[in-house]
Amino acid sequence: YSRCLLSYYLAGDIPEEKIKYRDDNFFKEKNVEVIFGKKVEKIVPQRKIVLLSTGETIQYDKLLIATGARSKMEEIPGKDLFGVFGLRNIKDAKNILRIIPKCKEAVILGGGLIGLRAAYALVKRGIKVTVVVKSPHILSQIVAKEEAEIVQQHVVKNGINILTNLAAKEIVSVGENLVVILENNEKLFAQLVIVGKGVQPNIELVKDTDIKTNYGIVVNEYLQTTVDNIYAAGDVAEYYDITTKEYTINALWPNAVIQGKIAGVNMVEGNIKKYDGTLANNSIDFFGLPLISCGITKPKTKEFEVLVKKDVKKNFYKKIVIKDNIILGFVLIGKIENAGVYRELVRKQVDISLIKHQVLDENFDFSNVIPLINQQRERFKEKEFNEIVL
């Protein structure tokens, strides 16, 4: 199933069967043996085996670690109480749905994408929601204050209460209620608390091995770890970010899909396919207001050029971040058409000097990029660009 759709399932926008993206017979038809109900306890690279919770072992020639990530729970007293959940998987969503019929008030800890998606879902269910945000504004990891304020005003109008510059210091149970005690000693009463503080990679399996880890499992351009026949992909894999030029994890569905495909090819055919790099890329819709962000959106030095076009009253905002005539990031709010065109310019690190004066145009689209394709053919090698000519 698609984790990206969990908040819409929680909101009642789509039924459970709609979050599935593969037929139940998919693995059988592809001749893939899936072992359910058994946990991998340990990897033993020297013997090329994985040890299962049942004591059984499985031999391998090549191994892919795709253990993903889990919800990052607040380390505060009360986080393990009944009624306190993350929102990472279908089990979380179903547990929350069981509480909803008796729930009148909910508190969300975290004002990022996970927290706001959960808040959206609960408001759609008729629940009074308060979001507690430690940062000065919501979405602080993906956009700057100016963009965040546009979204914040919109979600507040749609019934979500937001408290910024605050954090929870304790959750206690009082009768049938949970009480979230904030740093300023304010108390929020609720029947449900959702912790939306991001995710952390599941790297425990490779501890005490020669596989290098940092925040995640470090891989090279072939998605190969520091042990030759072991690969990693998805939210657990740490690799070079195209825009920041640093190793990181961008725990996003599109990145995981691309990494999985490349790792699979390299495991079977040898290291023949390289991964260009990971890219921060977020897309969300809050009560009819869409937002897409990509790459570097909050530059901290003067070497970046930031172009902005906006109409706050109409919830329209376009921001392009440029360095050395290369787009390294963008934010689109309201009108998000052709976000894919901007994203490809970021991913391919294209010099936009020829069309720089056009990037903020309201009707900017693929046709504007054709001169760049003809000028920089080496960056557009895919077959779909072969027929593009002056």
CORGI-V622805 format. One line per field, one symbol per residue. ss: DSSP state (A for helix, B for strand, O for the rest). phi: phi as a letter, one per 30 degrees, with the letter a starting at -180 (. if undefined). burial: I if it has 9 or more other ideal C-beta (glycine too) atoms within 8 Angstrom, else O. Layout:
ss->???
phi->???
burial->???
This chain:
ss->OOAAAAAAAAAOOOOAAAAOOOOOOAAAAOOOOOOOOOOBBBBBOOOOBBBBOOOOBBBOOOBBBOOOBBBOOOOOBOOOOOOBBOOOOAAAAAAAAAAAOOOOBBBBBOOOAAAAAAAAAAAAOOOBBBBBOOOOOOOOOOOOAAAAAAAAAAAAAOOBBBBOOOOBBBBBBBOOBBBBBBOOOOBBBBOBBBBOOOBBBOOAAAOOOOOOBOOOBBOOOOOBOOOOOBBBOOOOBBBBBOOOOOBBOOOOAAAAAAAAAAAAAAAAAOOOOOOOOBOOBBBBBBOOBBBBBBBOOOOOOOOOBBBBBBBAAAOBBBBBBBBOOBBBBBBBBOOOOOAAAAAAAAAOOOBOAAAAAAOOOOOOOAAAAAAAAAAOAAAOOOAAAOOOOO
phi->.cddcedddddidbdeddddcbddcedddcicdcccibcdcaccedchbcccddjdbbdbcbbccbdibbeddddbejdcddjcbcbbbddedddddddeecccbbbcckcddddddddedddddicdbbccbdddadhddbbdeedddddddddddcjcdbcchbbdcabbcbicccbccdddidcccacbbccccibbdccedcdibdddbbdbddbcdcicddcecccbajdcccbddecdibdaccdbeeddddddddddddddcjdcbccdkdbdabbabchicdbbbaidcbdcbddccccbbabddchcabbbcbbhicdcaabbbicceiedddddddddhddcedbedcdcedceaedddeeddddbedcbddddcdcdbd
burial->OIOOIIIIIIIOOOOOOOIOOOOOOOOOOOOOOOOOOIOIOOIIIOOIIIIIOOOOOOOIOIIIIIIIIIIIOOOIOIIOIOIIIIIIOIOIIOIIOOIIOOIOIIIIIIIIIIIIIIIIIIIIIOIOIIIIIOIOIIIIOIIOOOIIIIIIOIIIOIOIOIIIOIOIOIIIIOOOIIIIIIOOOOOIOIIIIIIIIIIOIIIOIIOOOOIOIOOIIIIOOIIIIOIOOIIIIIIIIIIIIIIOOOOIIIIIOOIIOIIIOIIIIIOOOOOOOOIOOIIIIIIIOIOOIIIIIIIIIOIOOOOIOIIIOOOOOOIIIIIIIIIOOIIIIIIIIIOIOOIOIIIIIIIOOIOIOOIIOOIIOOOIOOOIIIIIIIOIOOOIOOOOIOOOOO
